[in-house]
Amino acid sequence: MSTKVNRRQKIRYRIRKKSVGSSQKPRLSVFRSNSDIYVQLIDDANGVTLAAASSRDKDIQAQKGTKSEKSKLVGAALATKAKNLGITTCVFDRGGYLYHGRVKSVADGAREGGLQF
């Protein structure tokens, strides 16, 4: 019997086998809880988080709107932080979630902010 969480974990491992981030092209990792969404740019070669953003950041939390709209703002915020670090490309890691809804909104926001993947 496979629960929803176990299924997502298996998918996550499958994705992680293929996508590896470096300092030039980090991995954009997405974690989605029921209420919030968190994204990180990760350099897997050194095991370091280069930049992070979430819907719990003060400026994003103050905004009104749906969770999808806030997710788009999170993606844009991460793209801005990446630009300041001189990062223009990354590998998208959807973390076992479907590329739909809030996960898609993060990707769209990051793309509009100037990140390429």
C-alpha positions as CSV (number, residue, x, y, z in Angstrom):
1,M,0.0,0.0,0.0
2,S,1.4,3.3,-1.1
3,T,0.4,6.5,0.7
4,K,0.4,9.9,-1.0
5,V,3.6,10.9,1.0
6,N,5.5,7.7,0.1
7,R,4.5,8.1,-3.6
8,R,5.8,11.7,-3.6
9,Q,9.0,10.6,-1.9
10,K,9.6,8.0,-4.6
11,I,9.0,10.6,-7.4
12,R,11.3,13.0,-5.5
13,Y,14.2,10.5,-5.5
14,R,13.7,9.7,-9.2
15,I,13.9,13.5,-10.0
16,R,17.0,14.0,-7.8
17,K,18.9,11.2,-9.6
18,K,18.8,13.3,-12.7
19,S,19.0,16.9,-11.5
20,V,22.1,18.0,-9.8
21,G,23.0,21.6,-9.1
22,S,26.4,23.2,-9.3
23,S,27.6,26.7,-8.3
24,Q,27.2,27.9,-11.9
25,K,23.8,26.2,-12.4
26,P,22.2,25.5,-9.0
27,R,19.1,23.4,-8.4
28,L,15.9,25.4,-7.7
29,S,14.2,23.2,-5.1
30,V,10.5,23.7,-4.2
31,F,8.8,22.6,-1.0
32,R,5.1,23.1,-0.7
33,S,3.2,22.9,2.6
34,N,-0.6,23.3,3.0
35,S,-0.3,27.0,3.8
36,D,3.1,28.1,2.5
37,I,5.7,27.5,-0.2
38,Y,9.5,27.5,0.2
39,V,12.2,27.7,-2.6
40,Q,15.9,27.4,-2.5
41,L,18.8,27.6,-4.9
42,I,21.1,24.7,-3.9
43,D,24.7,24.0,-5.0
44,D,24.8,20.2,-4.6
45,A,28.6,20.0,-5.3
46,N,29.4,21.8,-2.1
47,G,26.1,21.1,-0.3
48,V,25.3,24.8,0.2
49,T,22.1,26.8,-0.1
50,L,22.9,29.9,-2.2
51,A,19.6,31.7,-1.8
52,A,16.2,31.1,-0.4
53,A,12.7,32.6,-0.4
54,S,9.4,31.7,1.0
55,S,5.8,32.9,1.4
56,R,6.6,33.5,5.1
57,D,9.0,36.4,4.2
58,K,7.7,39.7,5.7
59,D,7.2,41.5,2.4
60,I,5.4,38.6,0.7
61,Q,3.3,37.8,3.8
62,A,2.0,41.4,3.8
63,Q,0.6,41.0,0.3
64,K,-3.0,40.2,-0.3
65,G,-4.0,37.4,-2.7
66,T,-4.3,33.7,-3.2
67,K,-1.6,31.2,-2.5
68,S,-0.8,30.9,-6.2
69,E,-0.4,34.6,-6.5
70,K,2.0,34.6,-3.5
71,S,3.9,31.7,-5.0
72,K,4.5,33.8,-8.1
73,L,5.9,36.6,-5.8
74,V,8.2,34.0,-4.1
75,G,9.6,32.9,-7.5
76,A,10.3,36.6,-8.4
77,A,11.9,37.2,-5.1
78,L,14.3,34.2,-5.5
79,A,15.1,35.4,-9.1
80,T,16.1,38.8,-7.7
81,K,18.3,37.3,-5.1
82,A,19.9,35.0,-7.8
83,K,20.5,38.0,-10.0
84,N,22.4,39.8,-7.1
85,L,24.6,36.7,-6.8
86,G,25.2,36.7,-10.6
87,I,23.2,33.5,-11.3
88,T,21.1,33.4,-14.5
89,T,20.4,29.7,-15.1
90,C,19.3,26.9,-12.8
91,V,17.8,23.4,-12.8
92,F,14.2,23.2,-11.7
93,D,13.4,20.5,-9.1
94,R,9.6,20.3,-8.5
95,G,10.2,18.1,-5.4
96,G,7.8,15.3,-6.4
97,Y,4.8,17.7,-6.8
98,L,2.9,18.0,-10.1
99,Y,4.0,20.9,-12.3
100,H,0.7,22.6,-11.7
101,G,-0.8,25.3,-9.5
102,R,1.5,26.8,-6.9
103,V,4.6,24.9,-8.2
104,K,4.0,26.3,-11.7
105,S,3.4,29.8,-10.3
106,V,6.8,29.7,-8.6
107,A,8.4,28.7,-11.9
108,D,6.6,31.4,-13.8
109,G,7.6,34.0,-11.2
110,A,11.2,33.0,-11.4
111,R,11.2,33.1,-15.2
112,E,9.7,36.5,-15.2
113,G,12.4,37.6,-12.7
114,G,15.1,36.6,-15.2
115,L,16.0,33.0,-14.2
116,Q,16.4,30.5,-17.1
117,F,15.7,26.8,-16.8
